[in-house]
Amino acid sequence: MGPLAGRRIVLGVTGGIAAYKAVEVCRRLVDAGAHVAPVMTEGALHFVGRATFDALGSEPVQTSLWDELHPIPHTRLGQGADLVLVCPATARLLSDYRTGRSDDLLTATLLATRAPVVVAPAMHTEMWEQPSVAENVAVLADRGVTMVGPVDGRLAGGDVGAGRMAEPADIVAAAFEALGATDGSEPAGDLAGLTVLVTAGGTREPICPVRFIGNRSSGKQGHALAAEAAVRGAKVQCITTQSASAPDYPGTEVVAVETAAEMASAVLERFPLVDVVLMAAAVADFRPVEVADHKIKKGGGVPEIRLEPTVDILAQLGRTRAGSQVLVGFAAETDDLRQNAAQKLQAKGVDLIVANDVSAPQVGFEHETNAVVLLGIDGGITEVPLCDKREVARVVLDAARDIHQANCEQMDDDGADRASNGDDT
């Protein structure tokens, strides 16, 4: 699948003669396994036809803030991207990005992302050497934008000098580096070396061969967590009731389950060997005591269904975890969000609770977006306003990573203290 499998890259193409080189950049990124979403400015369309990028990219070219199927295309692109790469980047693009001006889809996407940004400038020497351009480049670089080139060489019109866009291979290499990936091997990242277990979806507790007790969970938030962990280098075990839509990235094991008992068995079996557990699934609290072996007919009267509690997976994990393991619980609420989440945080023995109000518009079940609050056992509170579920996944995994690092450091300190005490005696 390639070393960039699962990575989502927005490829911005602006109106410069070097736009033809972006075609090769697009091809190389797709060949490496990346999902490439091409975004072309109006000027770029004068140099390269959109049909070329339609054919080579992973999805159709997008050009407008107004004509796309999604009502807010720039936030969808920006929040969902693992990287935004602009090549070529004209002097106008550099100026607009530096000053926060966004009058087209590409500049709006740049302002709407928290992903790394790589820019490959290209222009004539006189333009590149203008003090205003140099200042824009310096400011963007100070803000963390990666600049690739330009280089000296032959320019449009026969001129020779600085301003030639870097070669596609060098631009793609910069994209690899920005993503923490190495060509030809598994991607690296800030979660490399960790095993992350994620649960996703809503369990189904059968009443009869036809009917079940279930909930509205689609598994989208859990799958976003699994995808984010995978592209950041973790080995991922995704235990899900929605296996058909689960992420299929290198290093990811997808385990299909249906009932709470099946999920408990799969989780508890794997738990001793994982570093981080993200319990995003909506697990049923009760199940029928008896399951009919035939379809319950409507004409037979109202059935009496007796329920019994299911295994409290999260609480059991909280009682048995050891070492530096990190345990993250999720709470879907409809009222008293923080109060209920705080109670769950204390009762379950977890490091972090991610809570959302599923009665709010566009939040939680079945939506592409979510809004959550993170409550830590250390008293920390992080609010994540309405955004793409992949962005929520980034924030949650950042928090889990930091907790794991702190746990490891604490274990090292405790070990050093024990060794010191032993030497003293």
N, C-alpha and C positions, 0 to 999 in steps of 0.2 A: 504493500500500500504506500510505501515511501516514507521517508523520515519526517515529512510534514503532514502526515495523515492526521486528519481531524482539525488542523489549523485553519482558521478562517481569516483570509487576507482580503482587505479592500485595496484594489489596485486603482489608484487615481491617475488619469492621463490628461495632461493639459495641452494647450495649443502651441506646441513647438515642433519644429521639423524633426526633432529626435523622437517624436511619438512613435515612429515606426519601430524603434528598438524596444518599446514597451510590449510589442507583440511577442518578441522572443522571451522577455521577462515573464510574461503571462504563461507561455508554454512551459518554461522551465519550472515554474512554481506548481502548475497543475501536474506535471510529470513527477514532481516530488511528493505528490499526494495532497497538496493544499486545496482547500475550497476557495477559489478566487472569484470575488465579486467585482467586476469592472465598473468603474464610474468615470465617465468621460465628460469633460467640459464642452461647451458649445464650440470653443476654439479648436479643441482636439479633433472634432468631427470634420474639420477642414483638411486635416492631414491624414487621418486613418478612418476608414469606414467602420461603423459600429458592427457590421456583419462579421468582421474579422474577429472581434472580441466576443461576439455572441457565440461564434463557433469554438473558440479556444477556451473561453472562461467556463466557470462552473455554473453560472447563471447568466441570464440576459443582461446586457449593458443597461445601466441606469444613467440618466442624464439630467433629470429634472426634479426639483422639489415638489412639483405639482402634478406631474402626469403619471406617477407610479401607483401601483395597486395599494401599497401600504400608505396610510394617511400621514405618517411621520417617517419617511424613508431615511433621513439622516440619522435619527436616533436609533432606528433598527440596525442600520449598518454600523454606526459607531459603537454602540453597546455590544453588538455581537461579534466585533472584530477581535482577533488576537494580534493583529498588526494592520496598520494602514501604511501603504507604500505608494509614494507619488513619484512617477517618472514619465516624462520629464517634468520638472518643477520650474515653471517660468518665474521671471522677476515679479510678475503680478501675483502669482500664487504665494510666493514667499512674503510679499508685503501684506497681502490679505490675511494670511495665517498669523503673522507676527502681531498685527493690530486687532485681530478678532473680527474682521469684516467677513460676512458670510452671505453672499448674494447668489450662490449656486450650490448644488448638491454636494460637490466635493469639499468646499471650504466649510459648509455646515457640518459635514461628517467629521472633518478634522477637529472641529470644536466640540463635537458630541461624543468623542471617544476618550477613554482612559488607557487605551492600548498603546504600545510603543509605536512611534512614527518614524519611518525612514523616508528621506527625501533625496532625490537625485536631481540637482539643478542642471539646467542646460540653457545656455544663451550665448550671444556674441561676447567677445572679450571686453568690449567697451561697456556693455551692460554689467557684466560680472564684476568689473573693477570699479563700478560706481560706488562711492562711499555709502549711499543709502542702501544699496543691495548688500554690501559687506556688513553693514550694521544689522540689517534684518537677519542675515545668516548667523551672525554672532549671537544675537538675542535668542533665536530659536535653538541654537546649539546649547546655550546656557540653560534653556528650559528642558533639555533632555532629548531634543530631536536629533536623530542620527543623520548626518550629511554624508552622502557618498559622491565624491567628486565635487565639481567637475574636474576634467583633466585637460592637458594641453593636446592639441591635435587639429585635424582638418575640420573646419566649420562650414556651415551653409554659405554658398556664394563663393567658395574657393579660399576664404580666409583661413589662416592658421594661427592658433593661439589658445589661451585659456578659455574654458567655457564649454568644451565638448562634454557631453554626457558620458558618465562612466559606462563601461561595457556591461551588457546584461549579466555576465557571469559574476562580476564584482557586485552588482546590485543584488542579485539573488544571494550571494554569500553574506551580504550585510543583513538581508532578511533572515537568513538562517541564524546568524549571530544574535539578532534582536529577539528571536523566538527561543533562544537557548537550545538550538538544535545543531546537530552535527550531520553532515552529509554522509549517508551510508550506514549510520548506526541509529539506535533508538534515540528519540529526542531526550535531551537533558532539560533540567528546569529546577525551580526552587523546591519541588517535591520529589526530585529524583532520589531513589533509595527508600522511599516510604511505600507502604502498602495501605491503600485506602479502601475501606469497605463502605459501600453506599446502598441503602435500601430505597426503593422507589415504588410508587403506585399504591393503589388501595386493595386490600385483601378482600376476598370473596368467601363467605362462609355459607356452604350449601344448606338449603332447606330440603330440597329434593333434587332430582337430576336436572330440573329446569330452572328453579328459582334459587336465589341466594340473598344473603344480607351483605350489602356492600356500601361503598361511598363514592364520591365524585372525583377522587384523586386520579389524575391522568398520568402521573409519573414524570411530568415534564421538569419539575424542579429537581427531583432526584437524578434524572438523566443529565440535566445541565451540570449538576455537581460532578457526576461521573466523567462527563466530557472534559470539564475544566481540569479535574485532577489528572486525567490522562495526558492532556496536552502540556501539562506542567511537569511531566516526567514520572508521575506516580504509577505504580502497579495497582490496577483498580479491579475490585470485585464488586460487580453491580448485581444485587439481588432484587429482582423486580417482578411485579405482576404484569408488566407491560413490555414483555421481552421483544415484541415485534418492532417497537420504536426505540429500543435501547441503543446507546452509542456503541459502535463497533470499531474501536480504535486499537492499535497495537498495544499489547500489554493489558488489555481489558478482558476479564472473564464475566460473561453474562450468565446468571443463574435464574431460570424461570421458576417462579412459585405461584401459588394461588391463594392458599389459606394462611391464617396467622400461624398455625402450627408448622406448616411447611417453611414459612419465613423464619420462624424461631429456630428450627432445626438447622437451616442453612447458615444463619448468622452465628449461632452458638458454636457450630463446628469450626468455623473459620476465625472466630474472634481471637483466640489465643495467639495467632500468628500475624495480626494486623497492627498497624500503628495508629490509624485514625478511623473512627467509625462515625458515619453521618447517617443518622436514622431518620431519613426524610419520608419514608413510607407512612401512609395512613393505615395503621394496623387496627383491625376490628377489636373492640374491647370485649365483645361477647360473641358467642356462637351458639347455634341450636344444640341442645343436649342430644336430640335424636334427629337423624337425617332419613327421610323417607326414601325407600328404594324405588319408588315409582312417582310419576307426576301427581301432585296433589290437585284434584279436580275442584273446580269452582262449585259444582253441584253438590259436593259433599259437606257443605256448610263451612263456617269459618273455622280454620284450623287453630288449634291451640299449640303455640310454639314456646317451649320452655328454653330459656337461655342460661348459659354458664359462662364465667369469665374465661378469656383466653390468657395465654402466657404473657406477662408483662415483660417483653423483651428488653426494653430500655432499662428498667429497674434491675433486672437480672445482670445485665452487663455492668451496671453501676456498682453492683455488689462484688463482682468477680474480676474487674479489670486490675491490671498490675503494671508496674514499671512506668514507662513514659507514655502509655496509651492515652489517647485523647478521645473523649466521648461527647458527641454533639447530638442533642435531641431537637425535635421540631414540635411546635405547638400550633395547631390551627384553631383559632378562637373566633367567637362572634361577639364577645363583650368582655370587659375588664381584662384587656389584652395583657398588660404588664403584670397585673396582680396574679392572674392565672399562670402566666409564664414563670414568674418568680417562684410560685409554689411548686411548679413542676421541676424547676432547676434544683431546688432543695430536696425534693422528695425522691428524685431519680438518681442522685449521685453523679451528675454529669458535669462537664466543664463549661458547657455553653448550651443555651437554649435559643433557637431561632423561631420567633413567633410571628404569625401574621393574622390579620383580621380578615377572614375569608368572606365576610359580609360586605366588605368595601368593594367598590367598582374596580374591575380589572385586576383583582388581587387573588392569588391562590389558585384553587381548583380550575383546571381546564384552560386557564388563560396563558398567554405567552409572557405576561408580565407579573410582577410581584412587588410587594412592599413589606419589609420585615423590620423587626427590631431584634438585636442580638443582646442577650443578657449573659454576662459571664459570672462564674462563681467568685471571681475577684471583685465583683461589684461594677465592672465596666459595662457600659451601655453604648451600643452603636445603632443608629437608625439608618436604614437604607430606604430612601423614598422610591416611589413607583418607577420601575425600570425593567429591562429585559431580565429573564430568569438567569441567563448566563452571567450577567453583572452581579446578581445576588450571589451566585456560586463563587465568583471571584472573592467577594468580601468574606464569605463564610470560610473559604479555604485559606485566605490570608490569616484569619483569626485562628483557625485550627493549627496552621503551621507555626504561628507564634507561640501558641500554648505548648505544642510538642517540643519546640526548641527550649522553652523555659523549663519544661519537665526534665528534659535531658540534662540541662545545666544544673538543675537541682539535684539530680541523681549523682552527677559528677562531684558536686560539692559535698554531698552526704558521704560519698565514698572516700573523698579526700579527708574528711573529718574523721571517719572511722580509722583510716590508715594512720593518721596523725596520732590519734588516741592510742592506737596499738603500739606505735613507736615509743610514746612517752612511758608506757608501762613496761 
